Amino acid sequence: MVFERFSRGSTASHSGSGLGLALVAQQAQLHGGTASLENSPLGGARLVLRLPGPS
């Protein structure tokens, strides 16, 4: 769900939309790769972007 686009409702305290991770995932897929989130050994989350190497 974190890789899906979203927009905040009209009653939200801050305006905005969530495009960043959706665009990362889309571009990764277009280039034959993947984007995923993993637990970080330092705490929190880590974004892992995997792209294929040159052929």
N, CA, C and O atoms as CSV, one atom per row, in Angstrom:
chain,resi,resn,atom,element,x,y,z
A,1,MET,N,N,0.820,-1.194,0.000
A,1,MET,CA,C,0.000,0.000,0.000
A,1,MET,C,C,0.864,1.258,0.000
A,1,MET,O,O,0.447,2.289,-0.527
A,2,VAL,N,N,2.030,1.192,0.567
A,2,VAL,CA,C,2.883,2.372,0.643
A,2,VAL,C,C,3.376,2.803,-0.744
A,2,VAL,O,O,3.800,3.946,-0.918
A,3,PHE,N,N,3.324,1.899,-1.730
A,3,PHE,CA,C,3.754,2.232,-3.085
A,3,PHE,C,C,2.594,2.681,-3.971
A,3,PHE,O,O,2.782,2.856,-5.175
A,4,GLU,N,N,1.408,2.868,-3.410
A,4,GLU,CA,C,0.250,3.330,-4.173
A,4,GLU,C,C,0.077,4.835,-3.995
A,4,GLU,O,O,0.321,5.380,-2.918
A,5,ARG,N,N,-0.348,5.495,-5.067
A,5,ARG,CA,C,-0.601,6.942,-5.002
A,5,ARG,C,C,-1.789,7.219,-4.094
A,5,ARG,O,O,-2.729,6.426,-4.030
A,6,PHE,N,N,-1.744,8.339,-3.396
A,6,PHE,CA,C,-2.877,8.718,-2.562
A,6,PHE,C,C,-2.948,10.231,-2.454
A,6,PHE,O,O,-1.973,10.931,-2.729
A,7,SER,N,N,-4.089,10.718,-2.059
A,7,SER,CA,C,-4.235,12.137,-1.737
A,7,SER,C,C,-4.973,12.231,-0.419
A,7,SER,O,O,-5.788,11.371,-0.085
A,8,ARG,N,N,-4.684,13.271,0.317
A,8,ARG,CA,C,-5.318,13.455,1.623
A,8,ARG,C,C,-6.699,14.054,1.444
A,8,ARG,O,O,-6.932,14.846,0.531
A,9,GLY,N,N,-7.591,13.678,2.304
A,9,GLY,CA,C,-8.957,14.190,2.250
A,9,GLY,C,C,-9.034,15.656,2.631
A,9,GLY,O,O,-8.062,16.235,3.116
A,10,SER,N,N,-10.183,16.245,2.410
A,10,SER,CA,C,-10.368,17.677,2.671
A,10,SER,C,C,-10.343,18.004,4.160
A,10,SER,O,O,-10.172,19.168,4.524
A,11,THR,N,N,-10.509,17.009,5.029
A,11,THR,CA,C,-10.491,17.277,6.468
A,11,THR,C,C,-9.118,17.034,7.094
A,11,THR,O,O,-8.970,17.161,8.310
A,12,ALA,N,N,-8.120,16.691,6.294
A,12,ALA,CA,C,-6.771,16.449,6.822
A,12,ALA,C,C,-6.166,17.751,7.328
A,12,ALA,O,O,-6.458,18.824,6.800
A,13,SER,N,N,-5.322,17.655,8.353
A,13,SER,CA,C,-4.710,18.858,8.919
A,13,SER,C,C,-3.623,19.434,8.011
A,13,SER,O,O,-3.309,20.621,8.110
A,14,HIS,N,N,-3.046,18.623,7.135
A,14,HIS,CA,C,-2.045,19.091,6.173
A,14,HIS,C,C,-2.451,18.611,4.783
A,14,HIS,O,O,-2.890,17.473,4.617
A,15,SER,N,N,-2.303,19.481,3.790
A,15,SER,CA,C,-2.650,19.074,2.428
A,15,SER,C,C,-1.471,18.352,1.791
A,15,SER,O,O,-0.348,18.410,2.292
A,16,GLY,N,N,-1.734,17.687,0.707
A,16,GLY,CA,C,-0.654,17.035,-0.022
A,16,GLY,C,C,-1.095,15.730,-0.640
A,16,GLY,O,O,-2.244,15.308,-0.512
A,17,SER,N,N,-0.145,15.101,-1.315
A,17,SER,CA,C,-0.409,13.809,-1.944
A,17,SER,C,C,0.819,12.935,-1.788
A,17,SER,O,O,1.918,13.429,-1.538
A,18,GLY,N,N,0.627,11.649,-1.937
A,18,GLY,CA,C,1.722,10.699,-1.816
A,18,GLY,C,C,2.080,10.142,-3.175
A,18,GLY,O,O,1.473,9.178,-3.640
A,19,LEU,N,N,3.061,10.744,-3.809
A,19,LEU,CA,C,3.486,10.296,-5.131
A,19,LEU,C,C,4.892,9.724,-5.130
A,19,LEU,O,O,5.226,8.919,-5.999
A,20,GLY,N,N,5.718,10.117,-4.183
A,20,GLY,CA,C,7.137,9.774,-4.202
A,20,GLY,C,C,7.434,8.301,-4.379
A,20,GLY,O,O,8.077,7.921,-5.357
A,21,LEU,N,N,6.981,7.456,-3.456
A,21,LEU,CA,C,7.281,6.027,-3.539
A,21,LEU,C,C,6.527,5.362,-4.675
A,21,LEU,O,O,7.002,4.374,-5.235
A,22,ALA,N,N,5.355,5.887,-5.026
A,22,ALA,CA,C,4.618,5.345,-6.168
A,22,ALA,C,C,5.413,5.561,-7.452
A,22,ALA,O,O,5.466,4.675,-8.305
A,23,LEU,N,N,6.023,6.719,-7.593
A,23,LEU,CA,C,6.831,6.994,-8.784
A,23,LEU,C,C,8.104,6.161,-8.797
A,23,LEU,O,O,8.522,5.695,-9.857
A,24,VAL,N,N,8.724,5.965,-7.648
A,24,VAL,CA,C,9.913,5.107,-7.562
A,24,VAL,C,C,9.568,3.697,-8.016
A,24,VAL,O,O,10.286,3.115,-8.829
A,25,ALA,N,N,8.478,3.141,-7.499
A,25,ALA,CA,C,8.068,1.784,-7.862
A,25,ALA,C,C,7.729,1.693,-9.350
A,25,ALA,O,O,8.074,0.710,-10.007
A,26,GLN,N,N,7.064,2.703,-9.877
A,26,GLN,CA,C,6.699,2.706,-11.293
A,26,GLN,C,C,7.947,2.723,-12.173
A,26,GLN,O,O,8.038,1.958,-13.132
A,27,GLN,N,N,8.902,3.585,-11.855
A,27,GLN,CA,C,10.120,3.665,-12.656
A,27,GLN,C,C,10.953,2.394,-12.548
A,27,GLN,O,O,11.539,1.948,-13.535
A,28,ALA,N,N,11.007,1.812,-11.363
A,28,ALA,CA,C,11.728,0.548,-11.195
A,28,ALA,C,C,11.111,-0.514,-12.094
A,28,ALA,O,O,11.831,-1.240,-12.781
A,29,GLN,N,N,9.788,-0.613,-12.096
A,29,GLN,CA,C,9.097,-1.617,-12.910
A,29,GLN,C,C,9.330,-1.367,-14.397
A,29,GLN,O,O,9.552,-2.312,-15.154
A,30,LEU,N,N,9.281,-0.114,-14.820
A,30,LEU,CA,C,9.503,0.215,-16.232
A,30,LEU,C,C,10.907,-0.173,-16.691
A,30,LEU,O,O,11.124,-0.437,-17.873
A,31,HIS,N,N,11.854,-0.209,-15.761
A,31,HIS,CA,C,13.234,-0.577,-16.082
A,31,HIS,C,C,13.537,-2.031,-15.741
A,31,HIS,O,O,14.702,-2.428,-15.698
A,32,GLY,N,N,12.500,-2.827,-15.497
A,32,GLY,CA,C,12.687,-4.245,-15.227
A,32,GLY,C,C,13.138,-4.564,-13.821
A,32,GLY,O,O,13.671,-5.645,-13.574
A,33,GLY,N,N,12.937,-3.647,-12.898
A,33,GLY,CA,C,13.381,-3.844,-11.522
A,33,GLY,C,C,12.244,-3.848,-10.530
A,33,GLY,O,O,11.071,-3.938,-10.894
A,34,THR,N,N,12.614,-3.749,-9.270
A,34,THR,CA,C,11.632,-3.740,-8.187
A,34,THR,C,C,12.021,-2.712,-7.134
A,34,THR,O,O,13.184,-2.330,-7.011
A,35,ALA,N,N,11.034,-2.282,-6.389
A,35,ALA,CA,C,11.235,-1.430,-5.219
A,35,ALA,C,C,10.511,-2.105,-4.063
A,35,ALA,O,O,9.367,-2.537,-4.207
A,36,SER,N,N,11.171,-2.194,-2.928
A,36,SER,CA,C,10.549,-2.823,-1.762
A,36,SER,C,C,11.050,-2.149,-0.496
A,36,SER,O,O,12.061,-1.445,-0.504
A,37,LEU,N,N,10.329,-2.375,0.584
A,37,LEU,CA,C,10.736,-1.872,1.891
A,37,LEU,C,C,11.123,-3.051,2.761
A,37,LEU,O,O,10.471,-4.095,2.742
A,38,GLU,N,N,12.196,-2.874,3.529
A,38,GLU,CA,C,12.668,-3.898,4.457
A,38,GLU,C,C,12.947,-3.246,5.798
A,38,GLU,O,O,13.090,-2.026,5.890
A,39,ASN,N,N,13.023,-4.058,6.828
A,39,ASN,CA,C,13.471,-3.557,8.123
A,39,ASN,C,C,14.942,-3.200,8.018
A,39,ASN,O,O,15.727,-3.933,7.417
A,40,SER,N,N,15.306,-2.084,8.600
A,40,SER,CA,C,16.704,-1.671,8.616
A,40,SER,C,C,17.371,-2.193,9.879
A,40,SER,O,O,16.768,-2.154,10.952
A,41,PRO,N,N,18.606,-2.681,9.775
A,41,PRO,CA,C,19.300,-3.133,10.977
A,41,PRO,C,C,19.546,-1.989,11.967
A,41,PRO,O,O,19.816,-2.232,13.143
A,42,LEU,N,N,19.452,-0.755,11.494
A,42,LEU,CA,C,19.646,0.409,12.358
A,42,LEU,C,C,18.333,0.878,12.973
A,42,LEU,O,O,18.315,1.828,13.756
A,43,GLY,N,N,17.229,0.212,12.619
A,43,GLY,CA,C,15.905,0.623,13.076
A,43,GLY,C,C,15.174,1.326,11.953
A,43,GLY,O,O,15.799,1.924,11.078
A,44,GLY,N,N,13.873,1.258,11.972
A,44,GLY,CA,C,13.074,1.897,10.933
A,44,GLY,C,C,12.996,1.052,9.683
A,44,GLY,O,O,13.095,-0.173,9.742
A,45,ALA,N,N,12.817,1.708,8.554
A,45,ALA,CA,C,12.651,1.015,7.277
A,45,ALA,C,C,13.753,1.416,6.310
A,45,ALA,O,O,14.372,2.472,6.436
A,46,ARG,N,N,13.977,0.535,5.338
A,46,ARG,CA,C,14.977,0.802,4.304
A,46,ARG,C,C,14.326,0.513,2.953
A,46,ARG,O,O,13.689,-0.524,2.770
A,47,LEU,N,N,14.492,1.436,2.017
A,47,LEU,CA,C,14.005,1.242,0.654
A,47,LEU,C,C,15.072,0.486,-0.121
A,47,LEU,O,O,16.236,0.887,-0.141
A,48,VAL,N,N,14.671,-0.615,-0.764
A,48,VAL,CA,C,15.595,-1.406,-1.578
A,48,VAL,C,C,15.130,-1.302,-3.022
A,48,VAL,O,O,14.012,-1.695,-3.355
A,49,LEU,N,N,15.997,-0.771,-3.875
A,49,LEU,CA,C,15.715,-0.620,-5.294
A,49,LEU,C,C,16.630,-1.574,-6.044
A,49,LEU,O,O,17.853,-1.458,-5.971
A,50,ARG,N,N,16.039,-2.512,-6.761
A,50,ARG,CA,C,16.824,-3.492,-7.526
A,50,ARG,C,C,16.559,-3.274,-9.011
A,50,ARG,O,O,15.416,-3.304,-9.468
A,51,LEU,N,N,17.636,-3.057,-9.749
A,51,LEU,CA,C,17.552,-2.881,-11.194
A,51,LEU,C,C,18.474,-3.894,-11.859
A,51,LEU,O,O,19.530,-4.218,-11.316
A,52,PRO,N,N,18.085,-4.398,-13.035
A,52,PRO,CA,C,18.946,-5.361,-13.710
A,52,PRO,C,C,20.225,-4.685,-14.207
A,52,PRO,O,O,20.239,-3.496,-14.526
A,53,GLY,N,N,21.283,-5.468,-14.260
A,53,GLY,CA,C,22.550,-4.954,-14.776
A,53,GLY,C,C,22.534,-4.918,-16.293
A,53,GLY,O,O,21.590,-5.394,-16.924
A,54,PRO,N,N,23.584,-4.352,-16.876
A,54,PRO,CA,C,23.660,-4.299,-18.341
A,54,PRO,C,C,23.710,-5.701,-18.938
A,54,PRO,O,O,24.281,-6.619,-18.349
A,55,SER,N,N,23.110,-5.854,-20.106
A,55,SER,CA,C,23.111,-7.172,-20.742
A,55,SER,C,C,24.349,-7.366,-21.590
A,55,SER,O,O,24.520,-8.421,-22.202
